[in-house]
Amino acid sequence: MTSLEGYQKLAQGDYPGALAAIRKGGGADPLQLAIVQHLAGETDEAIKAAVKHVDSHVNEVQPLAGLIDLLWRAERKDEAK
């Protein structure tokens, strides 16, 4: 499986399959991978991974915006504020 197959599975709504394929393909953006993790039901792990990514990119807006997006999708709106 490749990342491309993973994104095809994502478009088809096969979130666990998409996650497995994207991980196997490698090279995915950490925040995009975290969103797929959330969709696959691994929300807590996804948020932990996103926070780790933000912590390693101090003072960068895009990683922080990605974390906020993920928290919002996960219905954790108070944490997103």
N, C-alpha and C positions, 0 to 999 in steps of 0.2 A: 504494500500500500504506500501511497505517496501523499504528500500534503494536498496535492490537487484532488485526489480521490477523497480526502478528508473534507475538503470544502464542498465537494459534490454531495457527500453524505450530509453535511450541515444544511445545504440548501433543500435537501429532501426531508429534513427533520429527524434524521438518525443521529442524534447528538452523541450518544456513547460511541457509536462507530466512527463518527467524525473526530472525536477526541483521540481515540486510539490511532487513527490514520495520521492525524496531524502530528501527534507526538512521535510516531514512527518516522514520519517524513523529516522531522527536525527543521530547525531554522525559523519557526513561527515566532512572530512578535509575542513577547510574554503577556501583554495585556489582551491581545486577541485570543491567545490560548486560555487565559483566565476566563474570558467570556464564554468560550466553548465549554470549559470545565463547569461553569455555573449552569449552562443549559443542559449539561449531561447529569446534573444533580450533585455535583461536587462543589457546592457553593462555599462552604467554609474553607476548603483547600484553595479554591480560586481566589478568595479574598486574601488569604495568607500570602499567596504567590504575588498578587498585585501589590500588597503592602511592601513585600520584600523588594519588588522592582522599584517602587517609589522611593524606598529608603536608599537604594543604590543610585538613585538619580536625583540627588538633592537639588532643590531650586529649579527643577525643570517642570514646566507646565503640563506638557502632554502626558507624562506618566500619571500625574496627579489627576488630570481630567479623566483619564481612563479608569482610575480607581473610583472616582466619584460616579462615573457611568455604571460601573459594575455594582457599586453599593445601591444605586438607585434601582437597577434591574432586580436586585436581590431583595427589594422592599425594605432596605435598611436606610431609609431616608434621613433619619436623625444622625446617623454616622456619616452620611454624605455631606452634611452641612458644615 
